[in-house]
Amino acid sequence: MSAESNAHSHAQDFRWWVGNPEMSDEEAHLHDLLALHRATGDLIREQRDILGHYDTDVEPALV
């Protein structure tokens, strides 16, 4: 299993809003994925700051 497929599986399984009676499961799943998207973006910016990669959206090459 690749890192990407493992991350995809974790994201697919993440549930926070699903089960909320105020929205459909499909809408709740969208809110879950958007929460992950925002959190991931924040974490990527924090890690880029730590590494000093301030002006790039380029993914680092893995050795």
N, C-alpha and C positions, 0 to 999 in steps of 0.2 A: 504494500500500500504506500502510495506517495504521500508526501506532506500535504499536498493540495487535496487529495481525495480524503485524507483523514480530517483535515480542517472542514471540508465540505460536509462530511458526515456529522461532525460536531455541530456545525451551524444548522444543519437540517434538523437535528435532534433538540436544539435549544428551545425551551418553552418557558415563557414568562407570562405572556398575554393570553395564550391559548387557554380556553376554558372560561374566559371572562364573559359573563352573560350579556354584556352590553355590546358585543360585536361578534360577527361570524368567526369561525375558526380560520377562514382564509384571510380575513382582515387582521386577526390577531397574529397569525403567522407572519404577515407582512410587517407588522409592528415589531415583532421579535427580530426579524432580519434587519430592519432599519436600526434597531438598538445595537445589534452586533456591528453593523456597518459604521455607526458613529463611534462606538468604543474602539473598533479596530483602527479607524483613522486617527483617533487621539493617541493610541498606543504607538502607531507608526511615527507620528510627529514627535512624540517624546523620545523614541529610540533614535530617530534621525538627529535630534538635538544632542543626545548623548554622544553620538558618533561624529558630530560636526558636519552632517550632510544637510545643509540648510536650504539650498536652492535647487533641489532635484526631486523629480518623481521617478527617477530611474531605479529599478530594483537592483540591489547589489548582486554581483555574480557569486554563485556558490562554488567553492573550491572542492 
